[in-house]
Amino acid sequence: MNNWKIFQEQHKDRFLEELLALLRIPSVSARSEHKPDMQACAEAVKTRLEEAGATIVTIYQTDGHPIVYAEKIIDPSKPTVLVYGHYDVQPADPLELWHSGPFEPLLKDGKIFARGACDDKGQFYMHVKALETFTKTNSQPTNIKFLIEGEEEIGSPNLATFVKHNKDLLKADVILISDTSMLSMENPSIDTGVRGLSYIEVEVTGPNRDLHSGVYGGAVANPITMLAKMIASCHDENNHITIPGFYDDVLEATTEERAKMAQAPFDATEYKKDLGVTELWGEKGYTTNERTGIRPTLEVNGIWGGYTGEGAKTVLPSKAFAKISCRLVPNQSSAKITEKILNYFKSIAPEGVTVKAEEHHGGEPYLTPIDSIAYRAAAKAIRTTFGKDPIPVRGGGSIPICALFEKELGLKIVFLGFGLDSDNLHSPNEKYNIENFYKGIETIPYFHQYFAEMNA
């Protein structure tokens, strides 16, 4: 057992307790009432980075939530790895569906149940403990920088400004991100890309006030009904998105890439059982893994209007609302797709209602080369700790800042995620396997070692 493993075994209980303390901070970036919690969480991250051995740790205030920067430079001639992560989390709603308090971490069946357990506190914290491992064993092979932000879950609105103004500070040879998942501990994988995002909100207005549905029903257009019809028109019978020009710029996956994706184990029966559904749904002509990785999508994230309280109220509502997001694939532009969606909803507004549609936020898709030194170092690190080669797959989620990093810093990104798709990210009862947490802390140091060796 090498010195890294010995140190990690000796301190693993403390590592877990430190993570639980971070998870108790309700750092919800989308809610203004949590602004003090955001500052508190940034301060906690700063403290942990200092304890881990970072020689410079600074909290940078932004027009939104703080950014935590840290570094430990051992030798300017050695390669530098910039670790990116985020300490903000999604809102915990609906609270009634949680089996335990979202900010009261529960350890059960080898898992940590808490908001942010996997996305992304549990994952970025693996890198903090990897740094501590290097510091305490005097074995750091690369220069390491950290950029831990507090606005990823709301589209990173202030990160671009920070990156543009701090290019020298963030100078590195590669960016390492653990905000993705792998297929399973039995079948480790590395995401070779993430999808982009376009997020809009639609408001449909009918009469100037809520009406009695008996007196006015059948005579006045119901905004909820009209909105439902508009949303339904976004897909055809093959579940193909009907918005004009939506697929114009899609970079189609090659036959070779689809063949590699097909190597990933997939049990449709188990998949449906885990989700509690009787049938799968998606674009005709593609497998489930392809639908969630190499194809763009359009989903309704929320819809509301009228009376939703207890009991009955016969009302024809004045307004109806929906939040709609699209996941985008390489070559698609979030700005172009957002414009197409906004124009589509405005153009199909039925007579009798008015439609207002506006953008929330977006991000670009990203692909990482699998022939790079950094990718090969990540694959070798996984081979070392898992005993098998990782399967290259495309991630279905979005990390909006990836394209920004490449554009502004000229750096490629490697995704080294240890979450699982079943970890309930953005959902009630988010979880992270304790085994995965420890496996990440074990694997990450090998990435740095191999990246240094391959760059020598």
PEDAGI-V663826 format. One record per pair of residues at least 24 apart in sequence whose C-alpha atoms are under 6 Angstrom apart, sorted by the first residue. I is the first residue (numbers start at 1). J is the second residue. Records with the same first field share a line. If there is no record, write none. Layout:
# PEDAGI-V663826
I->J  J
This chain:
# PEDAGI-V663826
24->103  104
27->88  89
28->88  89  90  91
29->88
52->132
53->135
65->150
67->148  149
68->147  148
69->146  147
70->145  146
71->144  145
72->144
73->143
74->143
78->142
79->142
80->142  143  144  172  173
81->144  172  174  175
82->145  146  175
83->145  146  175  176
84->147  148  177
85->124  148
86->120  148  149  150
87->121  150
88->150
89->116
90->426
97->428
98->428  429
110->434
111->432  433  434
112->431  432
113->429  430  431
114->430
115->430
117->431  432
118->432
120->179
123->178
126->440  441
130->441  445
141->449
155->361
174->411  412
175->413
176->413  414
177->415  416
178->415  416  417
179->417
180->417
181->417  418  419  420
182->418  420
188->390
189->390  391  392
190->392
191->392  393  394  395  415
192->367  368  393  394
193->366  367  368  394  395
194->365  366  395  396  397  398
195->327  328  329  365  396  397  398
196->327  328  363  364  365  398
197->326  327  328  362  363
198->325  326  334  338  362
199->324  325  360  361  362
200->323  324  358  359  360
201->322  323  357  358
202->321  322  356  357
203->320  321  355  356
204->319  320  354  355
205->318  319  353  354
206->318  353
207->318
209->318
210->316  317  318
211->315  316
212->315  316
213->314  315  316
221->352
223->319  320
224->320
238->283  284
239->282  283
240->283
249->331  332
250->331  332
251->330  331
292->396
293->394  395  396
296->327  328  329
297->326  327
298->325  326
299->324  325
300->324
329->365
330->365
334->362  363  364
363->400
364->400  403
377->447  450  451
378->447
381->443  446  447
